[in-house]
């Protein structure tokens, strides 16, 4: 790829828009080609109870208990304790007190919630004084948008695959990877589906970029190192992220990043060969093979990280949407030679020659570059020993100062679902309910009984 060096930021740098995602004009997109692999439906086998004559007779209890009142001639069996144990029920929306709205989208909202007192009856082991993020999505919207329905079910399946010890590397690949949001549970009601995750109080990386305009090379390196380990974890578990951008990178209370929003992720990618999949992502970050509708694989995520790195250091995108012919400018007063070489290799047009490609060694080829190895140790990155360049200043666990006021000032409640929409959802789910099997609790947060 041609690299153009200039001595001034010039046209390569524009002031970052300090508004929300909608005002940026960035829209994530997913278009299905005719040959796309269809995501398999989630189904649970229905256990049907057999007829009465097939039931086995109850075993007689042969144990004896001591005679009463000294009468040795009389004895009776010890009464058996009931085999029916009151098992905790699945979670439901009423188990949580909604404290605030922290995000909104076309299909639902994200709330800051705290467990209610009656939440003790469900099967979730939560901190009664803790706060969590709860995403609510209308079933009516999903049923009328098949692509979004497919993505929502895939997101549930991908997050469910993060259960403890569920990774390819055995017990070492746990869901609580340091740089991936902790997933707690999914559940549903008659009108909505819900995703419960940890709450990340530091806000979006996008908000930090909006405030600062751009980051220096050292700060960018810190965030890219943590993102690299997150992508390595996903790829090792056969998951393509497909939507890396500042809005989907959030900061926790300590200033470390975590990837969120797996709505466009694709799981069960068991091959490293290019596959025909949907054209998914946000245009400004899409790899050429994705934007052009060609088969692609893990290499597309590494291109996206290169585009994000460029935006972090300049405050603008390396390419206009779909235009990969114009040479990328690397101002010498912003980019060192190491940074220029690193980012340009991530954004190599040919996927198999791209840094991070399977032919070059995957994530290991990214981690071995001098851009990283000259400044940090990967074990320290994983253990979160590096000091973040920005540490959020928070007073309480429900402090929302790093969230958009347009969200936090809005009513903290579920919108009303009309009776007509309820009837339509019920009618569409009769006989072939696409939400069967949606409820799931991460075993790490499952009560033991």
MARDREN-512596 format. One record per residue (C-alpha): x, y, z; residue in three letters. Coordinates in steps of 0.001 Angstrom, whole numbers, padded with zeros to 6 digits, always signed. Each point is the difference from the previous one (the first is absolute). Layout:
# residues N
XYZALA;...
***
This chain:
# residues 449
+000000+000000+000000UNK;+001382+003449-000849UNK;+001044+002007+003019UNK;+000149+003734-000208UNK;+001979+001897+002628UNK;-000589+003675+000685UNK;+001481+002336+002560UNK;-003237+001478+001227UNK;-003312-001370+001179UNK;-001738+002089-002639UNK;-002990-001590-001568UNK;+000739-003305+001708UNK;-001301+001297+003278UNK;-003481+001281+000767UNK;-001518+000768+003319UNK;-001842-002991+001403UNK;-003732+000560+000175UNK;-000959+000165+003683UNK;-003516-001308-000501UNK;-001527-003440+000228UNK;+000363-002839-002480UNK;-003053+001102-001943UNK;+001427+003464-000538UNK;+003217-001504-001320UNK;-001999-001470-002830UNK;+001569-003429+000522UNK;-002338-002888-000577UNK;+000853-003621+000400UNK;-001231-002088-002852UNK;-000593-003636-000765UNK;-001112-001176-003449UNK;-000496-003670-000711UNK;+001366-001400-003300UNK;-001945-002748-001669UNK;+002454-002714+001014UNK;+000338+000966+003640UNK;+000131-002754+002567UNK;-003200+000088+001998UNK;+000309+000125+003741UNK;-001527-003123+001495UNK;-003015+000493+002200UNK;+000333-000342+003725UNK;-002225-002806+001151UNK;-000580-001886+003199UNK;-001316-003540-000007UNK;-003444-000154+001584UNK;-000256-002658+002661UNK;-003374-001669-000380UNK;-001375-001903+002969UNK;-001145-003487-000888UNK;-003479-001416+000679UNK;-000934-001123+003479UNK;+000410-003754-000671UNK;+003669+000567-000935UNK;+000869+001494+003373UNK;+002011-002176+002327UNK;-001629-000719+003349UNK;+001570+001786+002953UNK;+002454-002121+001971UNK;-001132-001083+003404UNK;+002020+001405+002830UNK;+001333-002956+001990UNK;+001747+002054+002673UNK;-001457-000303+003486UNK;-000097+002543+002744UNK;+000192-000688+003760UNK;-003287-001023+001642UNK;-002020+002695+001743UNK;-000764+000090+003743UNK;+002030-003111+000634UNK;-002368-002178-002011UNK;+002376-002355-001773UNK;-002852-001707-001784UNK;-000851+003077-001984UNK;+002233+001656-002560UNK;-000491+002192-003031UNK;+002116+001145-002942UNK;+001896+003270+000278UNK;-001831+002517-002197UNK;+002035+000845-003096UNK;+001056+003570-000612UNK;-001557+001388-003145UNK;+002224-000417-003062UNK;-001305+003267-001381UNK;+002474+002754+000793UNK;-001060+003587-000488UNK;+002434+000978-002712UNK;+000657+003685-000702UNK;-001863+001298-003027UNK;+001569+001746-003022UNK;+000507+003776+000350UNK;-002613+002473-001202UNK;-000163+003734-000512UNK;-001936+000550+003242UNK;+003035-001281+001929UNK;+001802+003286-000681UNK;-000437+003616+000967UNK;+000687+002267-002982UNK;+002247+002880+001068UNK;+000671+001744-003308UNK;+000093-000305-003769UNK;+003593-000181-001249UNK;-000521-000779-003682UNK;-002588-000192-002770UNK;-000159-001530-003443UNK;-002486-000717-002746UNK;-001141-003268+001561UNK;+000296+000570+003743UNK;+001603+001714+002975UNK;+002732-000645+002539UNK;-000724+000643+003674UNK;+002044+000267+003161UNK;-001688-002384+002465UNK;+000353-001313+003542UNK;-001465-003297+001292UNK;-003288+000326+001894UNK;-000676-001771+003274UNK;-002203-002535-001782UNK;+002910-000856-002307UNK;+001138-002545+002592UNK;-002537-002392-001469UNK;+001765-000320-003349UNK;+002992-002136-000930UNK;+002471+002895-000339UNK;+002717+000504+002605UNK;+000333+003801-000058UNK;+001316+002607+002380UNK;-003125+001494+001591UNK;+001747+003377+000235UNK;+001590-000137-003453UNK;-001119+001613-003244UNK;-000207-001620-003427UNK;-000792+000838-003624UNK;-003232-001431-001408UNK;-000723+000194-003735UNK;-003682-000363-000945UNK;-001067-000712-003595UNK;-003575-000138-001265UNK;-001073-003317-001469UNK;-002396+001788-002345UNK;+002865+001902-001631UNK;+002117-003136-000317UNK;-002799-002070-001510UNK;-000520+002658-002662UNK;+003735+000231-000795UNK;+001289-003541-000644UNK;+003633+001122-000322UNK;-000040+001645+003430UNK;-001749-003039+001452UNK;+002754-002209-001368UNK;+002683+002281+001447UNK;-001699+000108+003406UNK;-000131-003783+000184UNK;+003618-000222-001124UNK;+001004+002530+002661UNK;-001687-002134+002635UNK;+001760-003108-001316UNK;+003408+001709-000129UNK;-000320+001412+003503UNK;-001201-003370+001255UNK;+003115-001625-001437UNK;+002098+002102+002413UNK;-001125-002092+002976UNK;+002680-001010+002491UNK;+002494-002450-001425UNK;-001804+000037-003332UNK;+002882+001228-002128UNK;+002280-002048-002191UNK;+002814+000289+002462UNK;-001924-001747+002737UNK;-000308+001612+003392UNK;+002372+002826-000899UNK;-002500+001473-002468UNK;-002661+001254+002369UNK;-002764+002441-000701UNK;+001541+002621+002258UNK;+002722+000840-002465UNK;+001440+003304+001203UNK;-000907+001875-003170UNK;-003413-001456-000915UNK;-003181+001104+001773UNK;-001198-002497+002624UNK;-003224-001642-001099UNK;-002392-001076+002761UNK;-003262-001160-001546UNK;-002645+000261-002675UNK;-003716-000351+000650UNK;-003279+000952-001622UNK;-003538+001167+000661UNK;-003089-000098-002181UNK;+001087+003162-001818UNK;+003795+000363+000409UNK;+003326-001767+000252UNK;+002652+001143+002482UNK;+003806-000139+000224UNK;+001539+000479+003462UNK;+003692+000948+000200UNK;+002387+001781+002303UNK;-000254+003789+000063UNK;+003034+001889-001327UNK;-000030+003378+001707UNK;+002820+001639-001990UNK;-002133+000511-003091UNK;+000900-000454-003662UNK;+003434+000493-001505UNK;-001868+002193-002484UNK;-000826+002470+002784UNK;+003670+000163+000987UNK;+001036+000639-003611UNK;-002697+002645-000340UNK;+001326+001792+003046UNK;+003699-000158-000912UNK;-000245+000222-003793UNK;+002746-002572-000457UNK;+002400-002124+002077UNK;+003782-000069-000084UNK;+001848-003114-001135UNK;+000670-001331+003500UNK;-003648+000213+001077UNK;-001108-001556-003278UNK;+002455-002859+000522UNK;-001478-000727+003437UNK;-003562-000360-001313UNK;+001073-001919-003115UNK;+001911-002517+002128UNK;-003096-000823+002034UNK;-002161-000141-003140UNK;+002546-002373-001582UNK;-000350-002464+002886UNK;-003794+000242-000193UNK;-000007-000788-003741UNK;+002483-002819+000536UNK;-002370-001513+002583UNK;-002996+000252-002344UNK;+001840-001405-003007UNK;+001404-002875+002028UNK;-003587-000891+000841UNK;-001095+000185-003673UNK;-001811+003346+000369UNK;+000212+002951-002393UNK;-000815+003301+001699UNK;-000757+002010-003185UNK;-000939+003315+001648UNK;+003070+001473+001683UNK;-000391+003763+000428UNK;+000327+002538+002847UNK;-003675-000361+000974UNK;+000485-003720+000665UNK;+003121+000418+002131UNK;-000850+000987+003567UNK;+002087+000857+003032UNK;-000449-001574+003413UNK;+000492+001828+003274UNK;+003744-000605-000154UNK;+000390+001427-003517UNK;+000536-003334-001776UNK;-001998-000829-003137UNK;-002622-002655-000635UNK;-001714-000917-003255UNK;-003797+000146+000106UNK;-002896-000532-002420UNK;+000295-003340-001781UNK;-003045+000642-002169UNK;+002015-000365-003217UNK;+002393-002689+001249UNK;+000154-003304-001837UNK;+000762-003189+001889UNK;+000935-003530-001032UNK;+002522+001167-002572UNK;+002002-003214+000108UNK;+002072+000638-003115UNK;+002655+002587-000781UNK;-000905+000055-003693UNK;-002066+002936-001318UNK;-003716-000637+000427UNK;-003009+001536-001676UNK;-001745+001912+002772UNK;-002140+003075+000404UNK;+001459+003425-000696UNK;+000028+001131+003626UNK;+001466+002902+001883UNK;+000256+003777-000192UNK;+001050+001261-003438UNK;+002866+002216+001169UNK;+001696-002975+001675UNK;-000826-002772-002483UNK;+002775-001977-001659UNK;-000040+000117-003830UNK;-000997-003649-000286UNK;-002996+000566+002279UNK;-001077+003240-001666UNK;+000325-001595-003423UNK;-002126-003017+000914UNK;+002857-002515-000349UNK;+000663-003006+002257UNK;+001916+000977+003137UNK;+001185-001252+003376UNK;+001935+001127+003092UNK;+002213+002311-002039UNK;-002937+002435-000266UNK;+000146+000670+003758UNK;+003690+000951-000213UNK;-000696+002491-002793UNK;-002658+001562+002219UNK;+002518+000342+002837UNK;+002338+001812-002391UNK;-002762+002436-000971UNK;-000803+000565+003681UNK;+003689+000594+000797UNK;+000210+002646-002724UNK;-003143+001730+001282UNK;+001307-000007+003578UNK;+003212+001764-001023UNK;-001437+002506-002487UNK;-003679+000468+000865UNK;-001084-000949-003514UNK;-000491-003107-002124UNK;+002752-001380-002252UNK;-002434-000562-002873UNK;-003298+001389-001087UNK;-002632-002711-000056UNK;+000789-002410-002832UNK;+002882+002049-001424UNK;+003212-002014+000324UNK;+001861+001606-002894UNK;+000998+003294+001603UNK;+003371-000324+001777UNK;-000138+000203+003787UNK;+001862+002958+001477UNK;+002265-000597+003013UNK;+001042+003441+001335UNK;+003561-000253+001312UNK;-000769+002261+002937UNK;-002566-002545+001192UNK;+001222-003431-001162UNK;+003381-001506+000770UNK;+001498-002375-002546UNK;-001030-002916+002250UNK;-003606+001192+000123UNK;-000133+000675-003746UNK;+001309-003447-000842UNK;-002243-001730+002562UNK;-003258+001651-001090UNK;+000755-000248-003720UNK;+000646-003750+000359UNK;-003316-000428+001817UNK;-001702+001759-002906UNK;+001599-002002-002793UNK;-002553-000475-002787UNK;+000841-003672-000593UNK;-001369-001935+003026UNK;+002589-002791-000098UNK;+002834+002548+000085UNK;-001589+001979+002816UNK;+001494+000098+003482UNK;-002060-002423+002082UNK;-000825-002305-002925UNK;+000069-003742+000545UNK;+002852-000374-002495UNK;+002170+002372+002088UNK;-000834-001598+003352UNK;-003257+001652+001026UNK;-000026+002121+003156UNK;+003565-001066+000786UNK;+001259+001954-003011UNK;-001684+003123+001403UNK;+001399-000511+003487UNK;+003557-000493-001293UNK;+000227+003338-001809UNK;+002507+002562+001303UNK;-002896+002434+000498UNK;-000906-002101+003042UNK;+003057-002011+001039UNK;+002251+003051+000290UNK;-002247+001484+002680UNK;-001947-002653+001919UNK;-000154-003610+001254UNK;-003095-001930-001009UNK;-000355-001752+003343UNK;-000197+003404+001677UNK;-002695+001034-002468UNK;-002103-003092+000706UNK;+000351+000417+003774UNK;-001012+003671-000307UNK;+003272+001156+001547UNK;+000491+002891-002413UNK;-001282+003348+001226UNK;-002851+001280-002188UNK;+000530+003442-001553UNK;-003433+001060+001260UNK;-001644-001141+003246UNK;-003663+000995+000402UNK;-000774+002221+002975UNK;-003026-001670+001580UNK;-001645+000558+003368UNK;-002647-002743+000183UNK;-000617-003310-001733UNK;-002920+001577-001875UNK;+001891+003153-001046UNK;-001016+000780-003604UNK;+002152+003040-000771UNK;+001636-001743-002972UNK;-003294-000786-001728UNK;-001955+002126-002461UNK;-002445+002286+001789UNK;-002526-000508-002783UNK;-000261-003598+001250UNK;+000352+000449+003759UNK;-002560+002829+000118UNK;-002628-002053-001844UNK;-002659-001992+001915UNK;+001410-003161+001579UNK;-002745-002429-000926UNK;-001075-002424-002685UNK;-002107+001480-002742UNK;-003589-001159-000248UNK;-000772-002822-002420UNK;-003396+000324-001646UNK;-002591-002768+000272UNK;+000148-000473-003778UNK;+003770-000570+000101UNK;-000433-002487+002854UNK;-002536-001950-002040UNK;+002279+000001-003055UNK;+002965-001264+002030UNK;-002120-002756+001516UNK;-001354-001021-003416UNK;+003469-000121-001607UNK;+001461-002072+002838UNK;-002719-002668+000004UNK;+001350-003323-001299UNK;+003397+001374-001033UNK;+001245+002250+002778UNK;+003400+001440-001041UNK;+000719+000889+003642UNK;-000102-003561+001338UNK;+003225-000669+001842UNK;+000835+003687+000365UNK;+000162-000089+003811UNK;+003496-000700+001278UNK;+002069+000637+003127UNK;+003782+000062-000040UNK;+001046-002865+002314UNK;+002309+002354+001877UNK;-003096+001897+001188UNK;-002302-002991+000498UNK;-001197-000693+003514UNK;+000910-003385+001427UNK;-002772-001998+001561UNK;
***
